Amino acid sequence: MMQNVHLAPETDEDDLYSGYNDYNPIYDIEELENDAAFQQAVRTSHGRRPPSKTSLASSIGRPMTGAIQDGVTRPMTAVRAAGFTKAALRGSAFDPLSQSRGPASPLEAKKKDSPEEKIKQLEKEVNELVEESCIANSCGDLKLALEKAKDAGRKERVLVRQREQVTTPENINLDLTYSVLFNLASQYSVNEMYAEALNTYQVIVKNKMFSNAGILKMNMGNIYLKQRNYSKAIKFYRMALDQVPSVNKQMRIKIMQNIGVTFIQAGQYSDAINSYEHIMSMAPNLKAGYNLTICYFAIGDREKMKKAFQKLITVPLEIDEDKYISPSDDPHTNLVTEAIKNDHLRQMERERCVEVVKASQYVELANDLEINKAVTYLRQKDYNQGKDFAQASSYADIAVNSDRYNPAALTNKGNTVFANGDYEKAAEFYKEALRNDSSCTEALYNIGLTYEKLNRLDEALDCFLKLHAILRNSAEVLYQIANIYELMENPSQAIEWLMQVVSVIPTDPQVLSKLGELYDREGDKSQAFQYYYESYRYFPCNIEVIEWLGAYYIDTQFWEKAIQYFERASLIQPTQVKWQLMVASCFRRSGNYQKALDTYKDTHRKFPENVECLRFLVRLCTDLGLKDAQEYARKLKRLEKMKEIREQRIKSGRDGSGGSRGKREGSASGDSGQNYSASSKGERLSARLRALPGTNEPYESSSNKEIDASYVDPLGPQIERPKTAAKKRIDEDDFADEELGDDLLPE
């Protein structure tokens, strides 16, 4: 076998790779069966011995890769590219990363005087100058702001020249150039250097490299407007309007407002009207509506002026809602609102806000704040705080003394006297206002209310009928006529006039409920149900309407229908036990005793001191044969004894004045545990469901004698929500529903 092994000659040190491709027949597996040595090794343990640790020469006479032969390491041919050389054969160290050469030399620092560094430093200086200019402008130092803007402009021009020398013109910082020029033009404008400002704006606008620069023509139009050059101002405004895309409606509206202002100053009211009418049709706002009204007044078109004023009063005030008004019915939110309504921060706001403005140079703003505060009180239905009668009376006296024949002044003076309860004297002021101007609808309306207060119903009816001849579709007037007929005990005429009110405002819930009440008095239950149900549909939170509908279904023995209304009443007034007792009673009468028992138990958990609930629990548990009857009976006995002791103490505290306590709080009146009495329920409802009136306070005169017979109430939507004469009576915890707007006193 060894005869086929060829050893490499020891003298051939340079040719290390000789014989690499020679074929060795030992690797011929076809002859392994005839190889006696191989077969012997397989049959014995010789072939399973581990290999020797010493490096063996290959069978072809060449050393293995990486093996040590005669003190020299055999190179690995696959890593020659990693830095191996034949020097390793001569004992040199393996150093593919050249670490023996030492650390690399440090990077060379950029020279501060290089062109790129000079440009960057100059850019920084320009930006700082622009910022300093803006800060000086905000501080009121307009001269310093202009000087800084000029310095920024000079340095920016130097920067542009240096950039052109170093780089291509495409790499110039256009944003910096734009900001420098725009700031310079703005500073020229505020310093009233209009010619220089226009020249600077022209540089920006004519440069095609500045995108969207055309909008600056609006600033140029503003400058021409200050110079009273109205034709050029309108020209540039329109050019700017062409540059604004249609999707940017707010910007277009602002430019059109500028055009309208320019036309007004130029005396071209017809052109201004066209601009403002377009604005009011697209995006109504207070300024546009006010200016449109002024333009119609200037051209003498009174009808269109009234229509423009109607549009104006429908525009939202664009002020945030008072944070002390609860935005929802969430109990947790309401508790938080109530907690912060009068805290120290709120008190400080009240003390400092209006008072600080009054002591400042902006005294005119204090009046606006006072008006907004009054409007907020009215929105909270806090009428007493919303009206300062003492101040109103003093100002009314001043107005009457300055012009004794002014019907508006006389009407407002009558309003202050009316508020103090002196109705006879108030009527005299209203009569005097009518003598000076027979078409003063406010005075005529207010004197009708005054006669009603004095129970001179025929004269009050005569006033309102005259007013109806002037204002044919006034819901307030129609409602007052119906109310007078009701007070005169003429329900058929009251119903007829209320039907006219419904034709004007068909969705008013209180008018509908009033109709239902009148039909109920007349004995027409079906018509009463129809109008009560319509009122409930439009306003499902009127507790009196809900009570009437529930009682109606009880009378007709539709217990399941009645349950729906009493459950809603319990949601509106969760502190009133009577609604939950009525729900339990309806369940009991419908035969659902288990549901009734559960409802009574739940009511007892919420109102553990309610005697009637315990009585029903004792009776129902006894009828059902439940063991709980004894426990509830003990509670009832103990509670009745405590109530008796409490009532005796109250009686003794009155020094023998007598008088027993009225109905127990939370009585379920009508549910006696026996048969329900429909007649008694009807009597109770007739006592509770009274008129839904307003305050019937006099109408505010807010204009001079130029207001003619087609006068429109400036209070806006209130004209669509009339009320009756007497104040609506509700329970102490009733839901504060939406009031009808017959309150016509000043805000």
C-alpha positions in Angstrom: 0.0 0.0 0.0 2.9 2.4 0.8 4.3 1.9 -2.6 1.8 4.3 -4.0 2.7 7.1 -1.5 5.0 9.8 -3.0 6.8 12.1 -0.5 7.6 15.6 -1.5 11.3 16.3 -1.9 12.6 18.3 1.0 14.8 20.4 -1.2 11.9 21.9 -3.1 10.9 24.6 -0.6 9.6 27.1 -3.2 7.1 24.8 -5.0 4.7 24.1 -2.1 1.8 23.3 -4.3 3.4 20.6 -6.5 1.4 17.4 -6.9 -1.8 19.1 -5.9 -3.8 17.7 -8.9 -2.2 14.3 -9.0 -4.6 11.4 -8.8 -4.3 9.0 -5.9 -5.7 5.5 -6.6 -6.3 5.1 -2.8 -9.4 7.1 -3.2 -10.8 4.6 -5.8 -13.8 3.1 -3.9 -14.3 0.5 -6.6 -11.2 -1.5 -5.4 -12.0 -1.3 -1.7 -13.5 -4.8 -1.7 -10.2 -6.2 -2.9 -8.1 -4.2 -0.5 -7.1 -6.6 2.3 -5.8 -3.9 4.7 -9.0 -1.9 4.5 -11.2 -4.9 5.0 -9.0 -6.0 8.0 -9.4 -2.4 9.5 -13.2 -2.6 9.1 -13.5 -6.0 10.8 -11.3 -4.9 13.8 -11.3 -1.9 16.2 -8.4 -0.4 14.4 -10.6 1.7 12.2 -12.6 3.1 15.2 -9.5 4.6 17.0 -9.3 8.4 17.1 -6.9 10.0 14.8 -3.4 11.0 16.0 -2.9 14.5 17.3 0.2 14.8 15.2 -0.1 16.2 11.7 0.3 13.6 9.1 1.5 14.2 5.6 -1.0 13.7 2.9 -0.9 10.6 0.9 0.4 12.5 -2.1 3.4 13.9 -0.3 2.2 17.5 0.3 1.5 19.0 3.8 -2.0 19.7 4.9 -3.2 23.4 4.8 -2.4 25.0 8.0 -0.1 22.2 9.1 3.4 22.8 10.6 6.2 21.2 8.7 9.8 21.9 9.6 8.8 24.9 11.8 6.9 26.6 8.9 3.1 27.0 8.9 1.4 25.9 5.8 -0.6 28.8 4.4 -4.4 28.7 4.0 -4.9 29.5 0.3 -8.5 30.7 0.8 -7.5 33.8 2.9 -4.8 35.3 0.7 -7.0 38.3 0.1 -7.2 38.9 3.9 -3.5 40.0 3.9 -1.5 36.8 3.9 1.9 36.8 2.1 4.8 34.5 1.8 6.6 36.5 4.4 4.8 34.4 7.0 7.0 31.5 5.9 9.9 33.6 7.0 8.5 34.2 10.5 6.7 37.5 10.1 3.6 38.2 12.2 0.1 37.9 10.8 -1.3 41.5 10.7 -4.2 41.8 8.2 -5.4 45.1 9.7 -2.0 46.7 9.7 -2.3 47.5 13.4 1.5 47.6 13.7 1.6 50.9 11.8 0.2 52.9 14.8 -2.9 55.2 15.1 -4.2 57.1 12.1 -3.4 60.8 11.8 -6.2 63.1 13.1 -8.8 64.6 10.7 -7.9 68.0 9.4 -10.2 70.8 10.8 -12.1 72.8 8.3 -10.8 76.2 7.8 -13.1 79.0 9.2 -12.3 81.2 6.3 -13.5 78.7 3.7 -16.3 79.9 1.4 -18.9 77.4 2.7 -18.3 78.5 6.3 -18.5 82.2 5.4 -21.9 81.6 3.7 -23.3 79.6 6.6 -22.2 82.3 9.1 -23.7 85.0 6.9 -27.0 83.1 6.7 -27.1 82.9 10.4 -26.6 86.6 10.8 -29.4 87.4 8.3 -31.8 85.2 10.2 -30.9 86.8 13.5 -31.4 90.3 12.0 -34.9 89.3 10.7 -35.8 88.0 14.2 -34.6 91.1 15.9 -36.6 93.2 13.5 -39.8 91.3 14.3 -39.2 91.5 18.0 -38.6 95.3 17.8 -41.9 95.6 15.9 -43.8 93.7 18.5 -42.3 95.9 21.2 -43.5 99.0 19.4 -40.0 100.2 18.3 -40.9 100.7 14.6 -37.8 102.7 13.7 -35.4 100.0 15.1 -37.4 97.3 13.4 -37.0 99.1 10.1 -33.2 99.5 10.6 -32.8 95.8 11.4 -34.8 94.9 8.3 -32.6 97.1 6.1 -29.5 95.5 7.6 -30.9 92.1 6.9 -31.6 93.1 3.3 -28.0 94.4 2.7 -26.4 91.2 4.2 -28.8 89.0 2.2 -27.7 90.6 -1.1 -24.0 90.0 -0.1 -24.9 86.4 0.7 -26.5 85.9 -2.7 -23.4 87.2 -4.5 -21.2 84.9 -2.6 -23.4 81.9 -3.3 -23.4 82.7 -7.0 -19.6 82.6 -6.9 -19.4 79.3 -5.1 -22.4 77.3 -6.3 -25.0 77.4 -9.1 -27.9 79.8 -8.9 -30.3 76.9 -8.3 -28.8 76.5 -4.8 -29.7 80.0 -3.6 -31.9 79.9 -0.4 -35.2 81.4 -1.8 -37.0 81.0 1.5 -34.5 83.3 3.2 -34.7 85.9 0.4 -38.5 85.8 0.6 -38.6 86.3 4.4 -36.1 89.2 4.2 -38.0 91.0 1.5 -41.4 90.4 3.1 -40.2 91.6 6.5 -38.7 94.7 4.9 -42.0 95.5 3.1 -44.0 95.1 6.3 -41.7 97.4 8.2 -41.9 100.0 5.5 -45.7 99.8 5.7 -46.0 100.2 9.4 -43.6 103.2 9.3 -45.9 104.7 6.7 -43.2 104.6 4.0 -45.8 103.4 1.5 -43.8 104.0 -1.7 -40.9 101.9 -0.5 -43.3 99.2 0.8 -45.0 99.0 -2.6 -41.6 98.8 -4.4 -40.5 95.9 -2.1 -43.8 94.1 -2.6 -43.4 94.5 -6.4 -40.0 92.8 -6.2 -41.5 89.8 -4.5 -44.6 89.6 -6.8 -42.7 89.9 -10.1 -40.2 87.2 -9.2 -41.6 84.0 -10.7 -39.4 81.9 -8.4 -41.5 82.8 -5.4 -44.5 80.5 -5.4 -47.9 81.9 -4.2 -46.5 85.4 -3.9 -49.5 86.8 -5.7 -51.5 86.8 -2.5 -49.3 89.7 -1.3 -51.2 91.9 -3.7 -53.8 92.0 -0.9 -51.2 93.8 1.2 -50.6 96.2 -1.6 -54.3 96.8 -1.9 -54.3 97.6 1.9 -51.6 100.2 1.3 -53.6 101.8 -1.6 -56.6 101.9 0.7 -54.7 103.8 3.3 -53.6 106.2 0.6 -57.3 106.6 -0.4 -56.5 105.3 -3.9 -59.7 103.2 -4.0 -59.5 102.2 -7.7 -56.1 100.7 -7.3 -57.0 99.1 -4.0 -59.9 97.3 -5.6 -57.8 96.3 -8.6 -55.1 94.7 -6.4 -57.8 93.1 -4.2 -59.3 91.4 -7.2 -55.9 90.4 -8.5 -55.2 88.7 -5.1 -58.7 87.1 -5.2 -57.7 85.5 -8.5 -54.6 84.0 -6.9 -56.6 82.2 -4.1 -58.0 78.8 -5.0 -61.7 78.2 -4.5 -61.1 75.7 -1.8 -59.7 78.3 0.5 -63.0 79.9 1.3 -62.0 81.8 4.4 -59.2 83.7 2.6 -61.5 84.6 -0.3 -64.2 85.8 2.1 -61.7 88.1 3.9 -60.5 89.6 0.6 -64.2 90.2 -0.5 -64.8 92.0 2.8 -61.8 94.3 2.0 -63.4 95.0 -1.4 -66.7 95.8 0.3 -65.0 98.2 2.8 -63.2 99.9 -0.1 -66.5 100.4 -2.0 -68.1 101.8 1.1 -65.3 104.3 1.6 -65.5 105.2 -2.1 -69.3 105.8 -1.7 -70.2 103.0 -4.2 -72.8 101.3 -2.0 -74.4 99.3 -4.7 -71.1 97.5 -5.5 -70.5 97.1 -1.8 -73.9 95.4 -1.4 -73.0 92.9 -4.1 -69.9 91.9 -2.2 -71.6 91.6 1.1 -74.6 89.8 -0.2 -72.3 87.2 -1.7 -70.5 86.9 1.6 -73.8 86.5 3.5 -74.9 83.8 1.1 -71.6 81.8 1.3 -70.3 82.3 4.9 -72.4 84.8 7.0 -70.5 86.8 9.7 -71.3 89.7 11.9 -69.2 92.3 10.2 -70.5 91.5 6.7 -74.1 91.5 8.0 -73.7 94.8 9.8 -72.0 96.5 6.8 -74.8 95.1 4.5 -77.4 96.7 6.8 -75.5 100.0 6.7 -75.3 100.0 2.9 -79.1 99.4 2.6 -79.6 102.2 5.0 -77.3 104.5 2.9 -79.3 103.9 -0.3 -82.6 104.2 1.5 -83.9 100.7 0.9 -85.8 100.0 4.1 -87.3 96.7 3.2 -83.9 95.2 2.3 -82.4 96.8 5.3 -84.9 94.9 7.5 -84.1 91.6 5.7 -80.4 92.2 6.1 -80.9 92.9 9.8 -82.8 89.6 10.1 -79.9 87.8 8.6 -77.6 89.6 10.9 -79.3 88.5 14.1 -79.3 84.9 13.0 -75.5 84.9 12.7 -73.8 83.1 15.7 -71.9 85.4 18.1 -68.6 83.5 17.5 -67.9 83.4 21.2 -67.2 80.3 23.3 -69.9 79.0 25.6 -69.6 79.9 29.2 -67.6 77.2 30.9 -69.8 77.5 33.9 -72.9 76.3 31.9 -73.2 72.6 31.9 -73.0 71.3 28.3 -74.8 68.0 29.0 -77.1 66.2 31.3 -74.4 64.1 32.8 -74.7 64.2 36.6 -71.0 64.0 37.2 -70.4 67.0 34.8 -73.2 69.0 36.5 -71.6 68.4 39.9 -68.2 69.6 38.7 -69.8 72.7 37.1 -71.7 73.5 40.3 -68.5 73.0 42.4 -66.5 75.5 40.3 -69.2 77.9 39.7 -68.5 80.0 42.8 -64.9 79.0 43.7 -62.1 81.4 44.4 -61.0 81.5 40.8 -64.5 82.4 39.6 -64.8 85.1 42.3 -61.5 86.6 41.1 -62.7 86.5 37.5 -65.9 88.4 38.4 -64.0 91.0 40.5 -61.2 91.7 38.0 -62.5 91.1 34.5 -65.0 93.9 33.9 -63.5 96.2 36.6 -60.0 96.1 35.1 -61.3 96.9 31.7 -63.3 99.8 33.1 -60.1 101.3 34.6 -58.2 100.9 31.4 -58.1 102.9 28.3 -60.5 100.5 26.6 -63.6 101.7 28.4 -65.8 100.9 25.5 -65.1 97.2 25.9 -66.6 97.2 29.4 -70.0 97.8 27.9 -69.6 94.8 25.7 -68.5 92.7 28.6 -71.5 93.8 30.6 -73.9 92.9 27.8 -72.3 89.5 27.4 -72.6 89.0 31.1 -76.2 89.8 31.0 -76.8 87.5 28.0 -75.1 84.7 29.9 -77.4 85.2 32.9 -80.4 85.1 30.6 -79.1 81.9 29.0 -78.8 80.5 32.5 -82.4 81.6 33.1 -81.2 83.8 35.9 -83.3 86.8 35.0 -82.8 88.7 38.2 -79.0 88.9 37.8 -79.3 89.4 34.0 -81.2 92.7 34.5 -80.1 95.7 36.5 -83.3 97.6 37.0 -81.7 100.4 38.9 -79.2 101.2 36.2 -81.9 100.8 33.5 -84.2 103.3 35.4 -81.4 105.9 35.7 -80.5 105.6 32.0 -84.1 105.7 31.0 -84.5 109.0 32.9 -81.5 110.5 31.1 -82.9 109.4 27.7 -86.4 110.9 28.5 -84.8 114.2 29.8 -82.7 114.5 26.7 -85.6 113.9 24.3 -89.1 114.0 25.8 -90.8 113.2 22.5 -88.7 110.1 21.7 -91.1 107.1 21.8 -88.3 104.6 22.3 -87.1 106.5 25.4 -90.6 106.7 26.8 -91.2 103.0 26.2 -88.0 102.0 28.0 -88.9 104.3 30.9 -92.3 102.6 31.0 -90.5 99.2 31.1 -88.5 100.2 34.2 -91.7 101.4 35.9 -93.5 98.2 34.9 -90.7 96.1 36.4 -91.2 97.9 39.7 -94.9 97.0 39.7 -96.3 100.4 39.1 -98.6 99.4 36.2 -100.7 102.6 36.2 -97.7 104.8 35.8 -96.2 102.5 33.2 -99.4 102.7 31.1 -99.0 106.5 31.1 -95.6 106.3 29.6 -96.8 103.9 27.0 -99.7 106.1 26.1 -97.4 109.1 25.8 -95.1 107.1 23.5 -98.2 106.2 21.3 -99.2 109.8 21.2 -95.8 110.8 19.8 -95.7 107.8 17.4 -98.9 105.8 16.8 -97.0 103.1 14.9 -94.8 102.3 17.9 -95.6 98.6 18.1 -93.5 98.1 21.3 -95.5 100.6 23.3 -98.8 99.1 22.0 -97.7 95.6 23.0 -96.5 96.7 26.4 -99.7 98.6 27.2 -101.7 95.5 26.4 -99.6 93.6 29.0 -100.1 96.4 31.5 -103.9 96.3 31.1 -103.8 92.6 31.5 -101.9 93.0 34.8 -104.5 95.6 35.9 -107.3 93.0 35.0 -108.7 95.4 32.4 -109.1 92.6 29.9 -111.3 94.3 27.4 -108.8 97.1 26.9 -105.9 94.6 26.8 -107.8 92.6 24.1 -108.4 95.8 22.1 -104.6 96.6 22.2 -103.6 93.2 21.0 -106.3 93.1 18.2 -105.0 96.5 17.0 -101.5 95.1 17.1 -102.6 92.0 15.2 -103.9 94.3 12.4 -100.4 95.7 12.1 -98.3 92.5 12.6 -100.5 89.8 11.0 -98.2 86.8 11.6 -96.7 87.7 15.0 -96.9 84.5 17.1 -96.5 86.6 20.3 -99.5 88.7 19.5 -101.6 85.8 18.6 -100.7 84.0 21.8 -101.6 87.0 23.9 -105.0 87.3 22.3 -105.6 83.6 23.0 -104.5 84.1 26.6 -106.9 87.1 27.1 -109.8 85.0 25.8 -108.8 82.3 28.3 -108.8 84.7 31.1 -112.2 85.9 30.0 -113.4 82.3 30.3 -114.0 82.0 26.6 -112.1 78.7 25.8 -113.5 78.3 22.3 -112.1 81.6 21.2 -108.8 80.8 23.0 -108.6 77.5 21.1 -109.3 79.3 17.8 -106.5 81.8 18.3 -104.1 79.1 19.5 -104.8 77.2 16.3 -103.5 80.3 14.4 -100.4 80.2 16.5 -99.9 76.6 15.6 -100.2 77.5 11.9 -97.3 80.0 12.4 -95.1 77.8 14.6 -96.4 74.2 14.3 -93.6 72.7 16.4 -93.8 74.7 19.6 -94.3 72.2 22.4 -95.8 74.6 24.9 -98.4 76.0 22.5 -99.4 72.4 21.7 -99.6 71.5 25.4 -101.8 74.6 26.0 -104.2 73.4 23.3 -104.3 70.0 25.0 -105.1 71.6 28.3 -108.0 73.7 26.8 -109.5 70.7 25.1 -109.2 68.7 28.3 -111.2 71.4 30.1 -113.8 71.2 27.4 -114.0 67.4 28.0 -112.6 66.4 24.6 -110.1 63.8 25.7 -109.2 62.6 22.2 -108.2 66.1 21.0 -106.5 66.8 24.3 -104.5 63.5 23.9 -103.6 64.4 20.3 -102.0 67.8 21.2 -100.4 66.6 24.4 -98.8 63.7 22.5 -97.6 66.2 19.8 -96.1 68.4 22.5 -94.4 65.3 24.0 -92.9 64.4 20.6 -91.3 67.8 20.2 -90.2 68.2 23.8 -90.2 64.9 25.8 -89.1 66.5 29.1 -92.1 68.5 30.1 -93.1 66.8 33.3 -96.7 68.0 33.3 -97.3 66.7 29.8 -95.7 63.3 30.8 -98.0 63.2 33.9 -101.1 63.9 31.8 -100.3 61.2 29.3 -99.5 58.7 32.0 -102.8 59.5 33.7 -104.7 59.2 30.4 -103.4 55.7 29.8 -104.3 54.8 33.4 -107.8 56.0 32.8 -108.0 53.9 29.7 -106.4 51.0 31.6 -103.4 50.7 29.3 -101.0 50.1 32.1 -98.0 49.1 30.0 -98.3 52.4 28.0 -98.5 54.4 31.3 -95.4 52.7 32.6 -93.3 54.2 29.7 -94.2 57.8 30.7 -93.8 57.3 34.4 -90.4 55.8 33.9 -89.4 58.8 31.9 -90.7 61.1 34.6 -88.5 59.2 37.1 -85.5 59.7 34.9 -86.2 63.5 34.8 -87.0 63.8 38.5 -85.0 61.0 40.2 -85.5 62.5 43.6 -89.3 62.3 43.4 -90.5 59.0 44.8 -94.0 59.3 43.4 -93.0 58.4 39.8 -91.4 55.1 40.9 -94.5 54.3 43.0 -96.7 55.0 40.0 -94.5 52.6 37.9 -94.8 49.9 40.6 -98.6 50.5 40.8 -98.9 50.0 37.0 -97.0 46.8 37.2 -99.2 45.6 40.0 -102.5 46.5 38.2 -101.3 44.9 35.0 -100.8 41.6 36.9 -97.0 41.6 36.8 -96.6 41.2 40.6 -93.0 40.1 40.5 -92.0 43.2 38.6 -94.1 45.3 40.9 -92.4 43.7 43.9 -88.9 44.4 42.5 -89.8 48.0 41.7 -91.1 48.5 45.3 -88.0 47.0 46.7 -85.8 49.2 44.6 -87.8 52.2 45.6 -87.4 51.3 49.3 -83.7 51.1 48.9 -83.6 54.6 47.4 -86.2 56.0 49.8 -86.1 54.0 53.0 -88.2 56.5 54.9 -91.2 56.5 52.5 -94.2 55.2 54.4 -96.4 54.4 51.4 -93.7 52.3 49.7 -93.5 50.2 52.9 -97.2 49.8 53.0 -97.4 48.5 49.5 -94.5 46.1 50.2 -96.2 44.8 53.3 -99.5 44.2 51.4 -97.8 42.7 48.3 -95.6 40.4 50.3 -98.6 39.3 52.4 -100.6 38.5 49.3 -97.8 36.6 47.8 -97.1 34.7 51.0 -93.5 35.9 51.4 -91.6 35.9 54.7 -90.3 39.4 54.0 -93.8 40.7 55.0 -92.9 40.6 58.7 -89.7 42.5 58.3 -91.3 45.2 56.2 -94.2 45.4 58.8 -91.7 46.0 61.6 -90.0 48.7 59.5 -93.3 50.3 58.8 -94.4 50.4 62.4 -91.1 51.9 63.5 -91.2 54.5 60.7 -94.8 55.5 61.5 -93.9 55.9 65.1 -90.9 58.1 64.3 -93.1 60.2 62.0 -95.7 60.6 64.6 -93.1 61.8 67.1 -91.7 64.2 64.6 -95.1 65.7 63.8 -95.8 66.2 67.4 -92.6 68.1 67.9 -93.4 70.3 64.9 -96.9 71.0 66.3 -95.5 71.9 69.7 -93.0 74.2 68.1 -95.8 76.2 66.5 -97.1 77.3 70.0 -100.4 75.7 69.5 -100.9 77.4 66.1 -102.4 74.1 64.9 -102.4 72.9 61.4 -101.3 69.5 60.4 -98.8 68.5 58.0 -100.1 68.2 54.4 -99.5 65.4 52.1 -96.5 63.3 53.0 -93.6 63.9 50.8 -93.4 61.3 48.0 -97.1 60.4 48.1 -98.2 58.2 45.3 -101.6 59.9 45.2 -104.0 57.8 43.3 -102.5 54.4 44.2 -104.3 53.4 47.4 -103.8 49.7 47.0 -107.5 49.3 46.0 -109.1 50.4 42.8 -107.6 53.5 41.1 -109.9 56.5 41.2 -109.9 58.1 37.7 -112.0 61.0 38.9 -109.6 61.9 41.7 -106.7 61.7 39.3 -108.5 64.0 36.9 -109.1 66.5 39.7 -105.4 66.4 40.7 -104.3 66.9 37.1 -106.7 69.8 36.6 -105.2 71.4 39.7 -101.6 70.8 38.5 -101.8 71.3 34.7 -102.2 75.0 34.6 -101.4 77.6 32.0 -97.9 77.7 30.6 -97.3 81.4 30.8 -94.5 83.8 30.4 -93.4 86.6 32.5 -95.5 89.1 30.5 -93.0 91.8 30.9 -93.0 94.7 28.6 -91.5 94.7 25.2 -88.2 96.5 24.9 -88.0 99.5 22.5 -84.6 99.3 20.9 -85.0 101.7 18.0 -86.2 105.2 17.2 -89.4 106.3 15.5 -88.1 105.1 12.1 -89.3 101.6 12.9 -92.6 101.1 11.0 -95.4 98.7 11.3 -93.4 95.8 9.9 -90.9 95.9 12.8 -89.1 92.7 13.5 -88.2 91.9 17.1 -84.4 92.1 17.4 -84.4 89.2 19.9 -84.6 86.9 17.0 -85.9 83.4 17.7 -87.8 84.6 20.8 -90.6 85.9 18.5 -91.3 82.3 17.6 -91.8 81.1 21.2 -94.8 82.9 22.9 -96.0 82.3 26.4 -99.1 82.9 28.4 -99.6 85.6 31.0 -99.2 83.8 34.3 -96.0 82.1 35.4 -96.0 78.3 34.8 -96.3 76.3 38.1 -94.0 73.3 38.4 -92.9 71.2 41.3 -89.8 72.3 43.2 -87.7 69.7 41.5 -89.3 69.9 38.1 -87.1 69.7 35.1 -86.3 73.2 33.9 -87.6 72.9 30.4 -87.2 75.3 27.5 -89.1 78.5 28.2 -91.2 80.3 25.6 -89.8 83.7 24.7 -92.4 86.3 25.7 -89.8 88.0 28.0 -89.4 91.2 26.1 -87.5 93.3 28.6 -84.0 94.6 27.8 -81.3 92.1 28.2 
